[in-house]
């Protein structure tokens, strides 16, 4: 009975598409590449793959990221399932969107280039194939939602950063300006940053102190059963 049920099923492909965000030179960027298979061969696409029989969708996504960027143990979350019947003219294909945040200074640039991948600022993205534009829009909305309550922005910054760099990142994510004094006061009051005895002097002789995200302290706060509202409407100019 079971064998007859599976035997009569139609063939459906399952794929993963990765929306890979990076923060570079004050700009939020997306990693895309030129599609190598028909249909739409040669056009810009998100980076993805079919899920293999011996792996989960999460494992497939991490495999893709490792193959393209050389990185593992990165921040990646499932976005949603895209299952519209006519979404892919090549075949009946269901795609599981996964969005990832990586530190641009840590990925393998030569490996990325060897796969024909390229970083594009979000406001300069080329037209993407299929429903990939919708995936990017959904991922950006999810990023903004999560960044209000969870310190995921630190996944995009170098291990050491300044408060102005952190503020610039969140202003780019939310597309809004924050009052500098309030922003600094707010972040330091959360006690999830560790101030270092080092300065970044790339922008001035006096320099700005470098900080690191204190993940252990954040975990302790989370264990108490409440979340930290990083930003509220009144924090925005």
N, C-alpha and C positions, 0 to 999 in steps of 0.2 A: 504493500500500500504506500509506504513512504517512498520507495524507489520510483513508483509510477508518478507520484506528485512531483518529484524533482526532475524526472525525465521530461515531463511536459512543460517545464518552465522555459520562458524565453531568455535569451542571453542579454544580460545587462552589465555594463562595465561600471566599476567603481574607481574613482580617481580622487586624488588630493591636489588642491591648489594652494600654494603658500603665498600669503600676503606678507612680505618681508620689509619691515620698516627699519630705517637707520637714521641717525642724526649726525650730520656732518657740516661743519662750518656754519652753524646756526640755522641749518635748513633740514626739515624733515623730508626724507627721501624714501623711495620705493625701489626695490630691486626687481627688474623685469628682464626678459630675454626674448630673442627672436625665435618663434616657434619653428621646430625642425620637422614637423610632420603635417600632412594634409588632414583636414582642410585648413586653410589660412597659413600655410607654410611661409615663413619669412616675415610674418607680421608679429608685432609685439604682444607678449603674453606674460601672465604670471608663471612662476616656476612651479611645475607640478609633475605628477607621475600617476600611472595606474597603480592601484594597490595590488601587491603580489599575493598569491594564495597563502603564503606562509607568514604574513605580517598583518598587523592591525593598521588602521588608518593613521594612528599616532606614530607607529614605527615607520610607516611609509614617509610621513612628513619629516621626521628626523633624519631619515636616510637621504631624502632630497636635499635638506639643508646642509648635511655633512658633505655630500657630493659637490655642492655648488660653492659653499663658503669655507669649508674645512672646519666648521665649528660644531660642537655638540654641547649638551647641557645648557641650552639657551632657553629663554622665555618663549614658550609657544602654547597657544590655547586654541581649542576648536571654536570656530566662529559659528557656522551653521551649515546645514545641508542644502545643496542646490540641486533640485530634482525635477525641474520643469521638463516636460516631455521633449520639447523642441529646442532645448538649450544647446545641443551639440549636433550639427548636421552630419557629423561623421559616423555617429553610432548612438544608440540609447545609452547615455552615460550620466551617472549620478556623481556629483563632485562634493567632497567635504572640504570646506574652506578652513584653513588654519592660518591664524595670524601670528607672526613672530616679531620679536624685538631683538636686535643685535647691536653690539658695539662695533661701529665701522672700523675703529682703529685695531680691532683684534682679528678681523676676518682675513682670509687669504685672497689678496687682490689678484694675484696671477691666476689662481684657480678660477675666480669669478670671470676674469677676462677670457680664459680658455674655453668657457662654456658660452661665450657670447653674451653674457649678462651685463647689465649696465644700471647704474644708479640714476634715477630721475627725481628731481624735486617734485613734490606732489602737485604743485601748480603748473608743472610743465610736462605732465605725463602724456605720452602719445596715446592714440586710440588703441585700446586693448581688445583682443578677440573675445568672442562668445559673450558671457556675462561677467567677465573679469572686472569690468568697470564697476559693476554693482557690488562685487566682492570687496573691492577697495573701499568703496563708499561705506559699506557695512562695517568693515574692519576699523575704519577711521572713527566711526561713531562709537564702536565698542571701546576703542582706545581712549576716547575722551570720557566716556562713562566711567571706565575703570580707573582712570587717572585721577578722578575726583576723590576716590576713597582708598586707593591702594597705591603704594609707591612704585608703580611699574615703570615710571619715567627713568628711574635709576638704571634700568636695563639698557637704556639707549646711550647713557653717558659713559665716559671713561671711568675707570675705577677711582680716579682722583679728579675732582672737579671743584669749581668755585661756585659760590652762591649766584653770581650773575649768570654763569653758564646754565645753572639749573633753572633760573628764572626764564632765561631765553628759551629753553626747551619747552617749558610749560606754556609760555606765550605762543609758541609755534603750534603746539598741540591744540590749544583752545582758540587760537586765532584772536586773542584778546590781550590787552596789556594789564600788568599787575603793578600796583604801587610797590616800589622797591623796598621801602622801609617795612611796610606791612608784610610783604612776602618773606623777607628775611626773619622778621620777628615770629611769624607763623611757623616757618620751618624749624627754627631753632627751639621753639617752645615744645615741639613734638618730641624732642630728644631722640631723634633717630639718625642724627648726623654726628660723625666724629671729626672734630677739628684737628688738622695735622700741623706739625711744625714746619710746613713747607708752603711756599708761595708760588703762584703763577705770575711771572713778570713779563709775559708776552705782550700785554697791552699797556703796561705802565712801569715806571721804575720802582714805584712803591710796591706794586704787586697786590694780589688778592690771595688770602689764605685758601689753601686747598682743604677739601672735606672728603670723607668717605661715608657711604651709607652703612649704618650699623644694623645689619640684618638680625643679629642676635637680640638686640634691644627691641626691634620691631616684633619679633616672634614672641617675646615676653608680653608685649602689649596685647598682641592678638590672642594669646592664651587666656587673658582676663575676660574675654568674651565681648569685646566691643571693637568697632572699627574706628579708624582715624579719618575724620572728614578733612582731607588735605586742603580742599578749596571749596569755598561757598560763593554764592553770587556777590556778596558784599566785598569779597576780596578782589574783585575785578574792577578795573577802572572803566 
